[in-house]
Amino acid sequence: MVIAVVDNAAAQRFEATVDGELCVLEYRIRGTTLSLDHAGVPEALSGRGIAAALTQYAFDSARERGMDVVPNCAYVAAWIKRHPAYADLVRASS
């Protein structure tokens, strides 16, 4: 399943709409730091890799922009442990 993710900068969140349901990864930008704060996927869509797609998109976006990432969300913190190729982007919480 291909999950189309977009950056809704005005709402400060990465978004994907799956089966008519909005899934999000909320963030804040401070200077060159991207803080990933909350992943929200409706229960009915759980287990389909949507949160993972949002998170990977966020990390890829941060890498393209030369930003550090602060994983404030428990899901994102767990995801980064499973994807060490992105560990160089991680900065401790501020």
N, C-alpha and C positions, 0 to 999 in steps of 0.2 A: 504494500500500500504506500503510495506516494503522498506525503503530507506537505501541503503548500503553506509555508510560514511567511508572514510579512512583519515588518517592523512598523508598528503604529506609534511613531515618535510623539505625537500629540498626546496620546494616552499613556506613554511610557510603558509599553508592553509589546512583546512579540506575540503574534496571534496566529491561530490556525482555526478554520471552521471545518468541522468534521461532522457529517450527518446532520447539518444544520445547527450544530452546537458550537459555541465559541469556547476555545481553549486558549489560555494565556500564560505567559511568563512575564510577570511585572518586574520592572527594573527602575533604577535611578542612575543618572550619569552625574559624576562630580569630576570635573577636569578630564583626566584620561582614565578614570576608573568607572567601570560598569558594575554596579551592585545588582545582583540578581536576587530578588526579594521573595517572590512567591509564584509557584507553579500551580495553576488551577485547571483541572480537567474534570468534567462531569463524571460522576461515578459510572454511568452507563457506558462510557468510552474508556474506562480504565483498562490497562493491560494491552493497549493497542500501539504503544510506542509513541504516543503523541507528546507526552512530556519530554521524552528523550529527543524527539525531533526539534521541539522548541529550544531545548537546552543546547543541542549541538549548533543550531542556527545562531543562538546568542554567542557562543564561544567563537564560531567562525566569523561572526560580525565583529567581535572584539579584536580578533587577530587581524582582520583586514584594516581596522581603524587604529591599530597600535595601542590598544587599551589593555589595562589589567582588569581582572574580574574578581569580585568579592562574592563568594557563594553564601549569601545569607539564608537561602532557602535550604531546608533539610534534603529535599529531593536533589537539588543541584549539587550539594556537598557529596551525596552518595554517588551521583552520576560521575563526578570528576574522579572518584576513586576507581571507577570501572573504565575510565578513559584517560590513562596517564599521558597520552600524546598532547593533552591540553593543560597539563599541570604547570607548564611554564607561564601560563597566563594568570594563575591564581595568586591572589594577594590576601593576606590575613584580614579579617574583619576590622573595620575602623570604628 
